[in-house]
Amino acid sequence: MSSAPNPRVAVLAWGARALLLAGAAAGLASCSAIGDFQWPWEGEKYKMVVEPDVPASKAYDQGLAQLANGAPADAAKKFKDLGDKFPDSDWARKGLLMTTYSQYVAGDYDSAEQSAERYAKLYPKSPEAAYAVYLEASSYYKQIPDISRDQERTAKALAAFQRVVSEYPSSEYVEDSKFKIQVTMDQLAGKEMSVGRFYLTRRNYTAAINRFRNVLTSYQQTRHTEEALYRLTEAYLGLGIADEAQTAAAVLGHNAPDSQWYKDAYTLLKSGGLSPEEHKESWISKLYHSVVPS
């Protein structure tokens, strides 16, 4: 048997409805006064847009199409959305790699570096991990500045290319990475030489020697080593340290006897009554492990 509605509750409910209607009427009058009122179902002032669900494969293909049509920035956004919508899936992994590549093609190297680094951290065992690190290195490489500026990005490019070679020795990116390792090392050595020469012209021989020493210890396989040995001859003579000056010239003669740098070093020593002679206790001699007859 159903119970009758409580009269008190019915009265209260009716009162609440009356107050609600009165408030709405007051609101209508107010809005009407300023001509701004709009019924919710009229005019669609505020539209609710419902994005259709796009299958992951179709979204991926759309990104590829944008790449093919010369819109890599748009493709990067599409691939990033793919990862956001399908996290913890194989599509997220593919999307992140293609995001990195699209950003690189678009010239957005800072974003490409970040995406590549994230990929390598999330998927270090992926078959494409080597490519991600290679893209990171290439992004830094694209931003190498001229020799007069800070070489932080050059150093980062070098480190990333070295990672490709050491961590993924069988990958197809090793050969190009080795070439670019040589290029970046030459660039860093060139920067050291530039600063060393600056100190040398100001007779700050100790600071100059430190820079030339860096070239020999860190970038010995670059084209700058011959000049570095000559400049060491110069700097040590400036300090009056004949043994080191003679050793630098002797090692230079041993490694590049026909170079103009050796001829200049020889002439410089002769002008001071000295000749090239290797002193085995010298750090230069120990570094090169060579003995040059006096």
C-alpha angles and dihedrals in degrees: 000000000000119000121233118252115264107256092214091054091048091052092049092049091050090050092051091051091050092052091048093052091046091052091049091050091051090050091051091052091050094048092044090057092061096034094235103112119114128177112241092241097047128084096354092246090169110037121198107216116202112199112218117241110256118200114243093243092053093048089051091050090049089055091050090050091052089051091050090049093055098257103118094156090057090045090053090055091048093051092045090053088051090059092045093051097043106035121174090023136110087251089061090055093048091044093053093051092048090045088057093048093046092050090050092050090047090055092244091135098163091057092043091054091052094046092047092049090049091050093051091050095047098040109024092152095047117120087236096052091098090054091050092054089045090053090050091051092046091051091056090043091056089058099050106137129214119283094263094065136070111291100208093122091048090055091048091050090051092050093048094048089049088054091055091053097043101037100034104030094159096050123113090241096066097088095053091042091056091052092050092046087061091047094050093045090052089051093051091046089050090054091052091049092050093053092043092054089049091056091043093057088053092049091244089140098169093054090045092051091053091056095047090046089056089056092054096043100041106022105029094140095059130098091252098072096087092054090043090058091048092049090050088054088052096046096046091050087052089056092044093243099139098174094060092043091052092047093050090052093044093051089047090052091048094052101034110016094163098046123114089231091062092047090052092047091049092050091047093053092045090054087062095045094258137114135204110281129161117229109200094211090061117107088229092057092047090049094053098034092214133131119212117193113239 
